[in-house]
């Protein structure tokens, strides 16, 4: 029957199917509506499960196996260096060795943390420029800092010896010269292996000896 100029369709009249809405019963709770679709599983969505993901330390660039191999390479000067492992920007070990070097100096009554990090930064920058001029492949700043930091490990033995006895005598001079040669030989060996600079070890060892000589002076005096 007409109401306000509009006639409602009679019962049984034809209604297009696209105008008819399917009403589904609401089965959810208040404030917790039902989910309209079921997402795929986490394994199919992300492509792999959590067991296949690498450990967190490896994602952060900390590999204890490589750190141990680099440490053994420094402690054993005659051991052949693995260029694939040494050519990495691993700074976890060098930071620990720098802190240990500063701590041993502190035990000897020398607060030299600022000098240690300042000289390290200047030395790494100088070696970075020098090695890029000498090598054909080039080297990154992180690799230079990593190698020089790892080769600082024998210098910790020198600063630890300063706690027990004075290094300003003849025994201290001999020990200091041996530690400088140890550090510079290990660093030059690693640089030669990582950058394929055959026959140039003495040229690389000389600036390394100058750098580690400054650390030795801090330990002695």
MDAnalysis code that builds the backbone (N, CA, C; Angstrom):
import MDAnalysis as mda
import numpy as np

u = mda.Universe.empty(663, n_residues=221, atom_resindex=np.repeat(np.arange(221), 3), trajectory=True)
u.add_TopologyAttr("name", ["N", "CA", "C"] * 221)
u.add_TopologyAttr("resid", np.arange(1, 222))
u.add_TopologyAttr("resname", ["UNK", "UNK", "UNK", "UNK", "UNK", "UNK", "UNK", "UNK", "UNK", "UNK", "UNK", "UNK", "UNK", "UNK", "UNK", "UNK", "UNK", "UNK", "UNK", "UNK", "UNK", "UNK", "UNK", "UNK", "UNK", "UNK", "UNK", "UNK", "UNK", "UNK", "UNK", "UNK", "UNK", "UNK", "UNK", "UNK", "UNK", "UNK", "UNK", "UNK", "UNK", "UNK", "UNK", "UNK", "UNK", "UNK", "UNK", "UNK", "UNK", "UNK", "UNK", "UNK", "UNK", "UNK", "UNK", "UNK", "UNK", "UNK", "UNK", "UNK", "UNK", "UNK", "UNK", "UNK", "UNK", "UNK", "UNK", "UNK", "UNK", "UNK", "UNK", "UNK", "UNK", "UNK", "UNK", "UNK", "UNK", "UNK", "UNK", "UNK", "UNK", "UNK", "UNK", "UNK", "UNK", "UNK", "UNK", "UNK", "UNK", "UNK", "UNK", "UNK", "UNK", "UNK", "UNK", "UNK", "UNK", "UNK", "UNK", "UNK", "UNK", "UNK", "UNK", "UNK", "UNK", "UNK", "UNK", "UNK", "UNK", "UNK", "UNK", "UNK", "UNK", "UNK", "UNK", "UNK", "UNK", "UNK", "UNK", "UNK", "UNK", "UNK", "UNK", "UNK", "UNK", "UNK", "UNK", "UNK", "UNK", "UNK", "UNK", "UNK", "UNK", "UNK", "UNK", "UNK", "UNK", "UNK", "UNK", "UNK", "UNK", "UNK", "UNK", "UNK", "UNK", "UNK", "UNK", "UNK", "UNK", "UNK", "UNK", "UNK", "UNK", "UNK", "UNK", "UNK", "UNK", "UNK", "UNK", "UNK", "UNK", "UNK", "UNK", "UNK", "UNK", "UNK", "UNK", "UNK", "UNK", "UNK", "UNK", "UNK", "UNK", "UNK", "UNK", "UNK", "UNK", "UNK", "UNK", "UNK", "UNK", "UNK", "UNK", "UNK", "UNK", "UNK", "UNK", "UNK", "UNK", "UNK", "UNK", "UNK", "UNK", "UNK", "UNK", "UNK", "UNK", "UNK", "UNK", "UNK", "UNK", "UNK", "UNK", "UNK", "UNK", "UNK", "UNK", "UNK", "UNK", "UNK", "UNK", "UNK", "UNK", "UNK", "UNK", "UNK", "UNK", "UNK", "UNK", "UNK", "UNK"])
u.atoms.positions = np.array([
    [0.825, -1.162, 0.000],
    [0.000, 0.000, 0.000],
    [0.877, 1.236, 0.000],
    [0.517, 2.273, -0.727],
    [1.389, 3.457, -0.810],
    [1.481, 4.166, 0.524],
    [2.675, 4.585, 0.817],
    [2.898, 5.355, 2.040],
    [3.919, 6.433, 1.723],
    [3.513, 7.655, 1.781],
    [4.406, 8.765, 1.505],
    [4.902, 8.786, 0.081],
    [4.067, 8.322, -0.902],
    [4.464, 8.336, -2.291],
    [5.387, 7.208, -2.680],
    [5.600, 6.213, -1.832],
    [6.513, 5.103, -2.135],
    [5.759, 3.821, -1.927],
    [5.864, 2.948, -2.881],
    [5.202, 1.659, -2.793],
    [6.240, 0.596, -2.485],
    [6.008, -0.158, -1.412],
    [6.887, -1.268, -1.078],
    [6.615, -2.397, -2.043],
    [7.653, -3.138, -2.387],
    [7.416, -4.270, -3.294],
    [6.591, -5.339, -2.598],
    [5.747, -5.929, -3.352],
    [4.882, -6.967, -2.818],
    [5.689, -8.235, -2.569],
    [5.131, -9.052, -1.719],
    [5.796, -10.302, -1.384],
    [5.822, -11.196, -2.608],
    [6.954, -11.748, -2.910],
    [7.103, -12.592, -4.080],
    [7.604, -11.843, -5.285],
    [7.775, -10.495, -5.175],
    [8.293, -9.737, -6.315],
    [9.754, -10.082, -6.522],
    [10.244, -9.866, -7.745],
    [11.623, -10.216, -8.103],
    [12.584, -9.153, -7.568],
    [13.635, -9.621, -6.865],
    [14.698, -8.759, -6.344],
    [16.019, -9.279, -6.892],
    [16.825, -8.425, -7.506],
    [18.109, -8.904, -8.055],
    [18.978, -9.504, -6.956],
    [19.727, -10.567, -7.284],
    [20.540, -11.226, -6.237],
    [21.665, -10.358, -5.705],
    [22.183, -9.408, -6.550],
    [23.273, -8.568, -6.046],
    [22.802, -7.557, -5.019],
    [21.493, -7.332, -4.920],
    [20.962, -6.411, -3.931],
    [20.627, -7.118, -2.630],
    [20.668, -8.399, -2.678],
    [20.362, -9.150, -1.459],
    [21.669, -9.438, -0.722],
    [21.757, -9.089, 0.537],
    [22.939, -9.282, 1.356],
    [22.762, -10.521, 2.226],
    [23.823, -11.324, 2.172],
    [23.801, -12.508, 3.019],
    [24.178, -12.120, 4.450],
    [23.320, -12.319, 5.320],
    [23.564, -11.999, 6.717],
    [23.994, -13.258, 7.455],
    [25.208, -13.140, 8.076],
    [25.732, -14.269, 8.826],
    [25.471, -14.054, 10.315],
    [25.230, -15.118, 11.016],
    [24.995, -14.963, 12.461],
    [26.272, -14.549, 13.174],
    [26.167, -13.682, 14.110],
    [27.313, -13.180, 14.884],
    [27.598, -14.168, 16.005],
    [28.796, -14.691, 15.992],
    [29.177, -15.705, 16.991],
    [30.258, -15.221, 17.933],
    [30.734, -13.988, 17.772],
    [31.801, -13.504, 18.635],
    [31.281, -12.957, 19.948],
    [32.205, -12.541, 20.792],
    [31.856, -11.938, 22.070],
    [32.007, -10.431, 21.965],
    [31.505, -9.749, 22.951],
    [31.578, -8.297, 22.941],
    [33.040, -7.858, 23.055],
    [33.434, -6.870, 22.266],
    [34.791, -6.353, 22.166],
    [35.773, -7.366, 21.565],
    [35.298, -8.530, 21.174],
    [36.158, -9.536, 20.554],
    [35.482, -10.068, 19.307],
    [35.497, -9.310, 18.222],
    [34.811, -9.753, 17.007],
    [35.548, -10.933, 16.380],
    [34.797, -11.703, 15.640],
    [35.404, -12.846, 14.964],
    [36.269, -12.352, 13.820],
    [37.306, -13.153, 13.481],
    [38.214, -12.787, 12.406],
    [37.594, -13.158, 11.077],
    [37.663, -12.214, 10.143],
    [37.013, -12.419, 8.859],
    [37.682, -13.455, 8.003],
    [39.009, -13.656, 8.175],
    [39.725, -14.637, 7.380],
    [40.767, -15.295, 8.253],
    [41.156, -16.440, 7.848],
    [42.166, -17.205, 8.572],
    [43.481, -17.060, 7.846],
    [44.482, -16.401, 8.441],
    [45.749, -16.224, 7.739],
    [46.495, -17.543, 7.619],
    [47.463, -17.521, 6.727],
    [48.275, -18.720, 6.544],
    [49.158, -18.935, 7.760],
    [49.722, -20.072, 7.852],
    [50.589, -20.380, 8.988],
    [51.837, -19.529, 8.942],
    [52.497, -19.409, 10.086],
    [53.701, -18.573, 10.159],
    [54.805, -19.112, 9.279],
    [54.872, -20.419, 9.132],
    [55.928, -20.997, 8.325],
    [55.743, -20.667, 6.858],
    [54.472, -20.767, 6.343],
    [54.242, -20.441, 4.936],
    [54.264, -18.947, 4.691],
    [53.916, -18.133, 5.702],
    [53.888, -16.685, 5.512],
    [55.300, -16.107, 5.439],
    [56.178, -16.533, 6.342],
    [57.534, -16.009, 6.366],
    [58.506, -16.812, 5.527],
    [58.084, -17.951, 5.036],
    [58.925, -18.709, 4.136],
    [59.814, -19.721, 4.828],
    [60.063, -19.601, 6.109],
    [60.921, -20.546, 6.837],
    [60.537, -20.498, 8.302],
    [60.855, -21.566, 9.007],
    [60.562, -21.609, 10.431],
    [61.703, -21.000, 11.216],
    [61.514, -20.904, 12.526],
    [62.491, -20.249, 13.387],
    [63.757, -21.087, 13.566],
    [63.662, -22.381, 13.341],
    [64.841, -23.225, 13.526],
    [65.895, -22.966, 12.452],
    [65.476, -22.511, 11.260],
    [66.415, -22.261, 10.170],
    [67.074, -20.892, 10.256],
    [66.626, -20.044, 11.158],
    [67.212, -18.712, 11.268],
    [68.574, -18.786, 11.953],
    [69.534, -17.929, 11.549],
    [70.860, -17.946, 12.191],
    [70.781, -17.415, 13.611],
    [71.732, -17.766, 14.451],
    [71.732, -17.248, 15.829],
    [71.844, -15.734, 15.860],
    [71.406, -15.167, 16.972],
    [71.395, -13.713, 17.115],
    [72.806, -13.137, 17.086],
    [73.786, -13.838, 17.690],
    [75.153, -13.330, 17.715],
    [75.751, -13.270, 16.316],
    [75.410, -14.243, 15.467],
    [75.912, -14.203, 14.096],
    [75.268, -13.075, 13.301],
    [73.986, -12.782, 13.567],
    [73.347, -11.653, 12.897],
    [73.977, -10.331, 13.317],
    [74.472, -10.262, 14.544],
    [75.155, -9.057, 15.022],
    [76.618, -9.008, 14.599],
    [77.085, -10.039, 13.915],
    [78.477, -10.061, 13.460],
    [79.459, -10.587, 14.485],
    [78.987, -11.312, 15.497],
    [79.854, -11.860, 16.536],
    [79.918, -13.366, 16.350],
    [81.053, -13.847, 15.904],
    [81.269, -15.270, 15.674],
    [82.420, -15.711, 16.568],
    [82.100, -16.475, 17.602],
    [83.120, -16.867, 18.578],
    [84.164, -17.789, 17.965],
    [83.771, -18.575, 16.979],
    [84.743, -19.455, 16.338],
    [85.788, -18.646, 15.584],
    [85.354, -17.619, 14.857],
    [86.300, -16.758, 14.142],
    [87.152, -15.941, 15.119],
    [86.548, -15.505, 16.212],
    [87.317, -14.755, 17.214],
    [88.428, -15.625, 17.796],
    [88.103, -16.881, 18.082],
    [89.106, -17.788, 18.642],
    [90.210, -18.077, 17.620],
    [89.845, -18.261, 16.351],
    [90.852, -18.515, 15.320],
    [91.758, -17.309, 15.114],
    [91.198, -16.114, 15.152],
    [92.029, -14.917, 15.012],
    [92.962, -14.757, 16.206],
    [92.453, -15.060, 17.389],
    [93.296, -14.956, 18.583],
    [94.453, -15.942, 18.526],
    [94.185, -17.172, 18.084],
    [95.253, -18.155, 17.946],
    [96.261, -17.746, 16.883],
    [95.794, -17.096, 15.822],
    [96.707, -16.635, 14.784],
    [97.659, -15.571, 15.318],
    [97.155, -14.704, 16.190],
    [98.011, -13.677, 16.783],
    [98.972, -14.291, 17.793],
    [98.488, -15.217, 18.619],
    [99.335, -15.825, 19.638],
    [100.387, -16.758, 19.044],
    [100.125, -17.281, 17.849],
    [101.081, -18.163, 17.178],
    [101.604, -17.426, 15.950],
    [102.712, -16.722, 16.063],
    [103.173, -15.891, 14.932],
    [103.509, -16.688, 13.682],
    [103.912, -17.942, 13.837],
    [104.297, -18.749, 12.683],
    [103.114, -19.474, 12.033],
    [101.941, -19.337, 12.611],
    [100.764, -19.980, 12.030],
    [100.299, -19.218, 10.802],
    [99.919, -19.971, 9.756],
    [99.453, -19.346, 8.517],
    [98.081, -18.736, 8.748],
    [97.917, -17.482, 8.352],
    [96.648, -16.773, 8.547],
    [95.672, -17.115, 7.431],
    [94.421, -17.295, 7.806],
    [93.346, -17.552, 6.850],
    [92.809, -16.209, 6.368],
    [93.044, -15.894, 5.098],
    [92.641, -14.594, 4.576],
    [91.150, -14.387, 4.554],
    [90.361, -15.475, 4.352],
    [88.907, -15.334, 4.306],
    [88.327, -14.965, 5.662],
    [88.954, -15.439, 6.741],
    [88.474, -15.109, 8.082],
    [89.006, -13.762, 8.538],
    [90.253, -13.453, 8.180],
    [90.859, -12.215, 8.642],
    [90.284, -10.987, 7.945],
    [89.757, -11.166, 6.746],
    [89.210, -10.025, 6.005],
    [87.758, -9.787, 6.418],
    [87.524, -9.565, 7.705],
    [86.198, -9.308, 8.254],
    [86.251, -8.086, 9.162],
    [85.133, -7.425, 9.258],
    [85.047, -6.238, 10.122],
    [84.511, -6.639, 11.488],
    [85.254, -7.490, 12.159],
    [84.868, -7.962, 13.489],
    [85.526, -7.061, 14.522],
    [84.729, -6.327, 15.278],
    [85.248, -5.392, 16.270],
    [84.956, -5.818, 17.700],
    [84.378, -7.002, 17.878],
    [84.084, -7.470, 19.242],
    [85.376, -7.802, 19.985],
    [86.259, -8.570, 19.356],
    [87.530, -8.904, 19.984],
    [88.421, -7.695, 20.232],
    [88.613, -6.810, 19.231],
    [89.442, -5.621, 19.482],
    [88.941, -4.738, 20.605],
    [87.618, -4.588, 20.753],
    [87.107, -3.781, 21.852],
    [87.444, -4.410, 23.201],
    [87.338, -5.739, 23.274],
    [87.684, -6.428, 24.523],
    [89.170, -6.278, 24.829],
    [90.022, -6.398, 23.807],
    [91.465, -6.291, 24.022],
    [91.868, -4.863, 24.396],
    [91.216, -3.878, 23.816],
    [91.514, -2.487, 24.196],
    [91.110, -2.218, 25.635],
    [89.950, -2.744, 26.036],
    [89.529, -2.583, 27.435],
    [90.472, -3.313, 28.385],
    [90.930, -4.499, 27.975],
    [91.861, -5.245, 28.823],
    [93.206, -4.522, 28.926],
    [93.639, -3.922, 27.828],
    [94.900, -3.173, 27.856],
    [94.797, -1.953, 28.765],
    [93.691, -1.240, 28.661],
    [93.481, -0.096, 29.553],
    [93.324, -0.507, 31.000],
    [92.703, -1.669, 31.249],
    [92.523, -2.135, 32.621],
    [93.853, -2.522, 33.254],
    [94.725, -3.184, 32.485],
    [96.038, -3.534, 33.032],
    [96.894, -2.288, 33.282],
    [96.751, -1.281, 32.415],
    [97.446, -0.020, 32.684],
    [96.906, 0.641, 33.945],
    [95.603, 0.499, 34.160],
    [95.003, 1.078, 35.364],
    [95.516, 0.382, 36.619],
    [95.709, -0.925, 36.538],
    [96.250, -1.656, 37.683],
    [97.691, -1.257, 37.975],
    [98.394, -0.786, 36.936],
    [99.766, -0.308, 37.129],
    [99.812, 1.155, 37.548],
    [98.646, 1.760, 37.783],
    [98.598, 3.155, 38.220],
    [98.591, 4.162, 37.093],
    [98.185, 3.757, 35.878],
    [98.177, 4.659, 34.727],
    [96.768, 4.694, 34.146],
    [96.125, 5.836, 34.240],
    [94.781, 5.998, 33.673],
    [94.948, 6.541, 32.259],
    [94.956, 5.646, 31.286],
    [95.285, 6.019, 29.918],
    [94.234, 5.550, 28.916],
    [92.986, 5.444, 29.325],
    [91.953, 4.948, 28.410],
    [91.781, 5.886, 27.212],
    [91.814, 7.180, 27.469],
    [91.659, 8.133, 26.367],
    [92.799, 8.044, 25.365],
    [94.031, 7.890, 25.857],
    [95.177, 7.759, 24.955],
    [95.095, 6.460, 24.151],
    [94.619, 5.397, 24.778],
    [94.541, 4.112, 24.081],
    [93.588, 4.206, 22.900],
    [92.392, 4.745, 23.129],
    [91.417, 4.829, 22.046],
    [91.792, 5.914, 21.035],
    [92.385, 6.995, 21.490],
    [92.802, 8.042, 20.556],
    [93.915, 7.589, 19.636],
    [94.939, 6.960, 20.196],
    [96.043, 6.454, 19.380],
    [95.565, 5.337, 18.461],
    [94.640, 4.523, 18.952],
    [94.094, 3.451, 18.106],
    [93.373, 4.022, 16.894],
    [92.563, 5.051, 17.101],
    [91.822, 5.644, 15.986],
    [92.764, 6.286, 14.969],
    [93.770, 7.023, 15.444],
    [94.715, 7.666, 14.527],
    [95.554, 6.620, 13.790],
    [95.983, 5.576, 14.519],
    [96.764, 4.523, 13.884],
    [95.973, 3.748, 12.847],
    [94.717, 3.455, 13.142],
    [93.880, 2.746, 12.159],
    [93.648, 3.597, 10.919],
    [93.454, 4.885, 11.103],
    [93.253, 5.764, 9.956],
    [94.508, 5.837, 9.095],
    [95.681, 5.936, 9.734],
    [96.927, 5.977, 8.972],
    [97.198, 4.681, 8.228],
    [96.978, 3.545, 8.874],
    [97.177, 2.258, 8.212],
    [96.150, 2.032, 7.109],
    [94.952, 2.539, 7.289],
    [93.927, 2.426, 6.248],
    [94.361, 3.153, 4.977],
    [94.870, 4.357, 5.130],
    [95.338, 5.105, 3.955],
    [96.558, 4.440, 3.328],
    [97.478, 3.958, 4.150],
    [98.697, 3.347, 3.629],
    [98.407, 2.049, 2.884],
    [97.570, 1.198, 3.443],
    [97.280, -0.077, 2.799],
    [96.479, 0.084, 1.523],
    [95.622, 1.085, 1.467],
    [94.888, 1.333, 0.224],
    [95.808, 1.838, -0.880],
    [96.897, 2.490, -0.506],
    [97.870, 2.923, -1.505],
    [98.782, 1.780, -1.942],
    [99.044, 0.834, -1.057],
    [99.979, -0.247, -1.362],
    [99.316, -1.449, -2.023],
    [98.076, -1.751, -1.674],
    [97.427, -2.964, -2.188],
    [96.636, -2.656, -3.454],
    [96.426, -3.697, -4.244],
    [95.657, -3.570, -5.482],
    [94.162, -3.730, -5.236],
    [93.788, -4.529, -4.241],
    [92.371, -4.790, -3.991],
    [91.731, -3.749, -3.090],
    [92.500, -3.118, -2.220],
    [91.925, -2.169, -1.280],
    [91.418, -2.875, -0.030],
    [91.202, -2.121, 1.007],
    [90.775, -2.680, 2.283],
    [89.837, -1.701, 2.951],
    [88.923, -2.224, 3.758],
    [87.976, -1.374, 4.470],
    [88.562, -0.931, 5.802],
    [88.018, 0.152, 6.342],
    [88.494, 0.678, 7.619],
    [88.203, -0.299, 8.753],
    [87.064, -0.978, 8.677],
    [86.722, -1.940, 9.715],
    [87.682, -3.118, 9.759],
    [88.138, -3.566, 8.587],
    [89.098, -4.668, 8.548],
    [90.428, -4.253, 9.164],
    [90.884, -3.041, 8.875],
    [92.140, -2.546, 9.443],
    [92.031, -2.437, 10.963],
    [90.929, -1.886, 11.434],
    [90.740, -1.755, 12.883],
    [90.653, -3.119, 13.559],
    [90.030, -4.095, 12.888],
    [89.913, -5.426, 13.459],
    [91.277, -6.093, 13.592],
    [92.094, -6.024, 12.547],
    [93.409, -6.679, 12.582],
    [94.322, -6.019, 13.606],
    [94.385, -4.701, 13.603],
    [95.245, -4.000, 14.559],
    [94.774, -4.220, 15.997],
    [93.468, -4.348, 16.190],
    [92.951, -4.598, 17.535],
    [93.283, -5.989, 18.035],
    [93.175, -6.980, 17.160],
    [93.520, -8.336, 17.566],
    [95.021, -8.464, 17.864],
    [95.840, -7.800, 17.078],
    [97.285, -7.878, 17.285],
    [97.735, -7.059, 18.493],
    [96.832, -6.382, 19.183],
    [97.168, -5.695, 20.422],
    [97.259, -6.662, 21.603],
    [96.868, -7.911, 21.391],
    [96.843, -8.888, 22.483],
    [98.210, -9.084, 23.142],
    [99.330, -9.237, 22.415],
    [100.623, -9.361, 23.120],
    [100.989, -8.137, 23.957],
    [100.480, -6.968, 23.566],
    [100.769, -5.761, 24.339],
    [100.123, -5.824, 25.729],
    [99.050, -6.610, 25.863],
    [98.429, -6.789, 27.174],
    [99.378, -7.536, 28.105],
    [100.155, -8.470, 27.542],
    [101.152, -9.171, 28.360],
    [102.218, -8.210, 28.867],
    [102.598, -7.246, 28.030],
    [103.596, -6.261, 28.449],
    [103.060, -5.361, 29.551],
    [101.827, -4.876, 29.391],
    [101.247, -4.013, 30.425],
    [100.968, -4.788, 31.710],
    [100.698, -6.094, 31.591],
    [100.523, -6.905, 32.798],
    [101.845, -7.110, 33.516],
    [102.936, -7.197, 32.750],
    [104.256, -7.342, 33.371],
    [104.653, -6.079, 34.125],
    [104.141, -4.922, 33.663],
    [104.465, -3.669, 34.347],
    [103.853, -3.604, 35.737],
    [102.846, -4.422, 36.002],
    [102.256, -4.459, 37.339],
    [103.210, -5.134, 38.324],
    [103.941, -6.143, 37.843],
    [104.798, -6.948, 38.715],
    [106.160, -6.295, 38.923],
    [106.799, -5.834, 37.839],
    [108.137, -5.244, 37.941],
    [108.239, -4.076, 36.978],
    [109.250, -3.263, 37.172],
    [109.463, -2.083, 36.338],
    [110.051, -2.501, 34.983],
    [109.600, -1.849, 33.934],
    [110.060, -2.143, 32.575],
    [111.148, -1.187, 32.107],
    [111.677, -0.368, 32.987],
    [112.661, 0.627, 32.587],
    [114.098, 0.119, 32.699],
    [114.281, -1.141, 33.072],
    [115.613, -1.724, 33.106],
    [115.948, -2.447, 31.817],
    [117.035, -3.180, 31.825],
    [117.468, -3.910, 30.638],
    [116.488, -5.025, 30.285],
    [115.984, -5.724, 31.305],
    [114.998, -6.773, 31.054],
    [113.722, -6.205, 30.439],
    [113.293, -5.039, 30.932],
    [112.101, -4.413, 30.377],
    [112.298, -3.967, 28.936],
    [113.506, -3.476, 28.601],
    [113.773, -3.048, 27.227],
    [113.741, -4.242, 26.270],
    [114.343, -5.360, 26.689],
    [114.340, -6.556, 25.841],
    [112.919, -7.089, 25.663],
    [112.168, -7.130, 26.764],
    [110.784, -7.610, 26.683],
    [109.930, -6.696, 25.816],
    [110.128, -5.389, 25.952],
    [109.350, -4.439, 25.151],
    [109.664, -4.578, 23.670],
    [110.933, -4.721, 23.330],
    [111.309, -4.888, 21.924],
    [110.728, -6.180, 21.349],
    [110.736, -7.241, 22.149],
    [110.160, -8.494, 21.674],
    [108.659, -8.405, 21.460],
    [107.955, -7.714, 22.355],
    [106.495, -7.571, 22.221],
    [106.153, -6.711, 21.000],
    [106.909, -5.659, 20.770],
    [106.660, -4.816, 19.588],
    [106.860, -5.625, 18.308],
    [107.954, -6.401, 18.275],
    [108.177, -7.243, 17.101],
    [107.095, -8.285, 16.919],
    [106.612, -8.846, 18.034],
    [105.538, -9.838, 17.981],
    [104.266, -9.229, 17.391],
    [103.844, -8.082, 17.899],
    [102.620, -7.439, 17.427],
    [102.728, -7.033, 15.953],
    [103.845, -6.404, 15.588],
    [104.001, -5.929, 14.211],
    [104.117, -7.095, 13.232],
    [104.807, -8.179, 13.629],
    [104.922, -9.336, 12.744],
    [103.568, -9.993, 12.519],
    [102.769, -10.138, 13.588],
    [101.445, -10.754, 13.450],
    [100.523, -9.903, 12.591],
    [100.545, -8.581, 12.799],
    [99.674, -7.703, 12.019],
    [100.067, -7.705, 10.550],
    [101.368, -7.626, 10.263],
    [101.811, -7.628, 8.864],
    [101.511, -8.959, 8.191],
    [101.641, -10.059, 8.937],
    [101.321, -11.377, 8.373],
    [99.850, -11.467, 7.978],
    [98.977, -10.953, 8.835],
    [97.538, -11.005, 8.536],
    [97.201, -10.100, 7.359],
    [97.778, -8.899, 7.321],
    [97.500, -7.995, 6.201],
    [97.990, -8.579, 4.884],
    [99.153, -9.220, 4.898],
    [99.687, -9.821, 3.681],
    [98.780, -10.944, 3.189],
    [98.263, -11.743, 4.123],
    [97.396, -12.859, 3.752],
    [96.030, -12.382, 3.276],
    [95.485, -11.373, 3.922],
    [94.131, -10.917, 3.575],
    [94.104, -10.104, 2.286],
    [95.185, -9.378, 1.994],
    [95.197, -8.475, 0.842],
    [96.049, -8.992, -0.310],
    [96.595, -10.207, -0.189],
    [97.422, -10.807, -1.242],
    [98.578, -9.886, -1.630],
    [99.323, -9.435, -0.639],
    [100.466, -8.539, -0.856],
    [101.761, -9.314, -0.609],
    [102.052, -10.244, -1.494],
    [103.227, -11.090, -1.333],
    [104.499, -10.267, -1.501],
    [105.483, -10.523, -0.633],
    [106.769, -9.848, -0.719],
    [106.795, -8.445, -0.145],
    [105.744, -8.010, 0.539],
    [105.688, -6.661, 1.085],
    [105.496, -6.666, 2.598],
    [105.840, -7.770, 3.251],
    [105.578, -7.867, 4.691],
    [106.432, -6.886, 5.485],
    [107.686, -6.709, 5.104],
    [108.542, -5.773, 5.840],
    [108.050, -4.336, 5.695],
    [107.526, -3.997, 4.518],
    [107.005, -2.647, 4.309],
    [105.760, -2.387, 5.158],
    [104.966, -3.433, 5.394],
    [103.772, -3.284, 6.221],
    [104.127, -3.359, 7.701],
    [105.152, -4.161, 8.039],
    [105.515, -4.332, 9.448],
    [106.119, -3.065, 10.039],
    [106.775, -2.242, 9.226],
    [107.417, -1.033, 9.758],
    [106.408, -0.039, 10.352],
    [105.352, 0.367, 9.623],
    [104.376, 1.276, 10.271],
    [103.625, 0.618, 11.416],
    [103.428, -0.708, 11.350],
    [102.792, -1.389, 12.478],
    [103.664, -1.318, 13.719],
    [104.987, -1.450, 13.528],
    [105.909, -1.359, 14.663],
    [105.900, 0.037, 15.269],
    [105.754, 1.058, 14.427],
    [105.675, 2.425, 14.956],
    [104.423, 2.608, 15.820],
    [103.318, 2.043, 15.354],
    [102.067, 2.170, 16.114],
    [102.156, 1.433, 17.445],
    [102.599, 0.197, 17.413],
    [102.675, -0.571, 18.657],
    [103.808, -0.078, 19.549],
    [104.781, 0.615, 18.962],
    [105.809, 1.236, 19.786],
    [105.261, 2.326, 20.675],
    [104.253, 3.046, 20.188],
    [103.604, 4.084, 21.014],
    [102.863, 3.438, 22.191],
    [102.177, 2.322, 21.943],
    [101.522, 1.612, 23.040],
    [102.550, 1.093, 24.048],
    [103.707, 0.657, 23.543],
    [104.749, 0.167, 24.439],
    [105.296, 1.296, 25.308],
    [105.435, 2.478, 24.742],
    [105.906, 3.619, 25.531],
    [104.923, 3.958, 26.648],
    [103.638, 3.837, 26.354],
    [102.644, 4.078, 27.402],
    [102.781, 3.041, 28.514],
    [103.059, 1.787, 28.132],
    [103.183, 0.728, 29.133],
    [104.452, 0.905, 29.985],
    [105.551, 1.338, 29.352],
    [106.814, 1.432, 30.063],
    [106.847, 2.658, 30.966],
    [106.442, 3.796, 30.410],
    [106.559, 5.049, 31.154],
    [105.207, 5.521, 31.693],
])
